[in-house]
Amino acid sequence: MKKVGVLSLQGDFAAHGAALERAGAEPVFVREREQLSQIDGLIIPGGESTTMLKLLRYENLFDDLAEFGRRKPVFGTCAGAILMAKDVTNPAQESLGLVDIAIERNAYGRQIDSRVVELEPGPDFEKRTAPGKLEAVFIRAPIIRGVQNGVKVLAEYEGDPVLIEQGRYLVSTFHPELTKDLRVHSLFLEKL
Amino acid sequence: MFTFSNQWWTINVGLAEMLKGGVIMDVTNAEQARIAEDAGASAVMALERVPSDIRKEGGVARMANIAIMEEIQKTVTIPVMAKARIGHFVEAQVLEMLKVDFIDESEVLTPADEENHIDKNLFKTPFVCGARNLGEALRRIAEGATMIRTKGEAGSGNIVEAVRHIRTIIKEMKQLTVMGKDELAHQAKNLQAPLELVKWVAEHGKLPVPNFSAGGIATPADAALVMQLGAEAVFVGSGIFKSSDPSARAIAIVKAAKNYQNPEKLLEASRQLGEAMPGLDIAKLAEGELMQTRGW
């Protein structure tokens, strides 16, 4: 069984762990550097990106995580997407810079502007997983404002990319771990 | 299977999920909010006075001044929570218009209704409520709360009540998981909680919403204690800004929440913190001084 790390500094790591189990993988809740050598890929969950960044710095994990990302598949949701992006705005903030996207934090507004929507994913996503609409849960979500260097857009909402991939990286601004639909997690497991 | 009546359930339980493993800090102005965010708080609770000052100064404690809450909203990018009085649904309506990210229907403020809580299912904004036991937690969830926290004893700097409450909630949930299906209706009656929610807990062994702890957390070890007992995140009220070095203490408690199972790192987090807030002996408080008995 594939061992997939879930960065468990803060956020909805438990929900990702449960989604991985449902998708047939073994989750490893990564809190320490040593655990990075035991996993085939890593999920950076939702939560507060500022809190995760602080903890990465307090624990001297930032460089290890960036180095892991240069070798192995990484999937980020919401705050995880912010940590993986090359360029972060509203406000500008440090990141691992793994994926060639520009991302704006809290771009829909506050919690009252959070939403659940049904998306029509792109044909490529449906071909590689299974056909059908995609339930997307946006919670104080960021918006991807720009993509570069062969980033592939797999789903859009209101004209903005919300699910993208670049090589071994997968990024969603919504939370597939909070729905029963396992297609996004399955797509990530294919990269391992 | 219990179907949750609130159509915003997924996004509101979802936001509570995002706050797991973190520290939610009480702040009374923009400067404190910045200190909290810089330390790594996962959210702030905007209020006019921290609970220990409310306790000291007495009088009626209400929803915070709007200008203070707006200033805090402008200062930080993390979620901003605010408190409404128990049963004061108009304070909640105002807080929703202000777009606070979470409303705490809180026993720390003076209750506005001594029988009814706010009908939280009517709001799009998520609510957190305090509880001392499983029955209280499930009544609040039935009313629409999407996060539960222990009440503890706010402003006391004494962890004993938060420990009592988290232990009680966890124990009562464990009991449900080993009871026969035919015993659940009677247990629902004992807990004074809706049967459908009691059945849900019996099947899953946990609350259907995140279960956090509050009320008396003053040190990194306090935070780790309630988390080892089963709390999924912590609220720190007076504990940070009533200590001698708020920034250092805030950072230490953030580190402790992440490392709650790692005593070596808890030792590291507990060094060089200065003085904790002064604590109160709960047993010496008069009945009328207790905040945890507010709420029904």
HADDOCK unambig.tbl for C-alpha pairs under 7 A between the chains (distance, minus, plus):
assign (segid A and resid 9 and name CA) (segid B and resid 21 and name CA) 6.94 0.50 0.50
assign (segid A and resid 9 and name CA) (segid B and resid 258 and name CA) 5.62 0.50 0.50
assign (segid A and resid 10 and name CA) (segid B and resid 20 and name CA) 6.10 0.50 0.50
assign (segid A and resid 10 and name CA) (segid B and resid 21 and name CA) 4.63 0.50 0.50
assign (segid A and resid 10 and name CA) (segid B and resid 22 and name CA) 5.70 0.50 0.50
assign (segid A and resid 10 and name CA) (segid B and resid 258 and name CA) 6.88 0.50 0.50
assign (segid A and resid 11 and name CA) (segid B and resid 17 and name CA) 6.54 0.50 0.50
assign (segid A and resid 11 and name CA) (segid B and resid 18 and name CA) 4.34 0.50 0.50
assign (segid A and resid 11 and name CA) (segid B and resid 19 and name CA) 5.42 0.50 0.50
assign (segid A and resid 11 and name CA) (segid B and resid 20 and name CA) 5.06 0.50 0.50
assign (segid A and resid 11 and name CA) (segid B and resid 21 and name CA) 6.17 0.50 0.50
assign (segid A and resid 12 and name CA) (segid B and resid 17 and name CA) 5.07 0.50 0.50
assign (segid A and resid 12 and name CA) (segid B and resid 18 and name CA) 4.79 0.50 0.50
assign (segid A and resid 12 and name CA) (segid B and resid 20 and name CA) 6.29 0.50 0.50
assign (segid A and resid 46 and name CA) (segid B and resid 18 and name CA) 5.86 0.50 0.50
assign (segid A and resid 47 and name CA) (segid B and resid 18 and name CA) 4.19 0.50 0.50
assign (segid A and resid 47 and name CA) (segid B and resid 19 and name CA) 6.05 0.50 0.50
assign (segid A and resid 48 and name CA) (segid B and resid 42 and name CA) 5.84 0.50 0.50
assign (segid A and resid 48 and name CA) (segid B and resid 78 and name CA) 6.86 0.50 0.50
assign (segid A and resid 50 and name CA) (segid B and resid 40 and name CA) 6.49 0.50 0.50
assign (segid A and resid 51 and name CA) (segid B and resid 40 and name CA) 4.34 0.50 0.50
assign (segid A and resid 51 and name CA) (segid B and resid 41 and name CA) 6.19 0.50 0.50
assign (segid A and resid 51 and name CA) (segid B and resid 42 and name CA) 5.85 0.50 0.50
assign (segid A and resid 54 and name CA) (segid B and resid 40 and name CA) 5.69 0.50 0.50
assign (segid A and resid 110 and name CA) (segid B and resid 99 and name CA) 6.61 0.50 0.50
assign (segid A and resid 110 and name CA) (segid B and resid 101 and name CA) 6.26 0.50 0.50
assign (segid A and resid 111 and name CA) (segid B and resid 101 and name CA) 4.95 0.50 0.50
assign (segid A and resid 112 and name CA) (segid B and resid 99 and name CA) 6.32 0.50 0.50
assign (segid A and resid 112 and name CA) (segid B and resid 101 and name CA) 6.96 0.50 0.50
assign (segid A and resid 112 and name CA) (segid B and resid 124 and name CA) 6.56 0.50 0.50
assign (segid A and resid 112 and name CA) (segid B and resid 125 and name CA) 5.93 0.50 0.50
assign (segid A and resid 114 and name CA) (segid B and resid 11 and name CA) 6.71 0.50 0.50
assign (segid A and resid 115 and name CA) (segid B and resid 11 and name CA) 6.59 0.50 0.50
assign (segid A and resid 137 and name CA) (segid B and resid 11 and name CA) 6.74 0.50 0.50
assign (segid A and resid 139 and name CA) (segid B and resid 11 and name CA) 6.26 0.50 0.50
assign (segid A and resid 139 and name CA) (segid B and resid 15 and name CA) 6.45 0.50 0.50
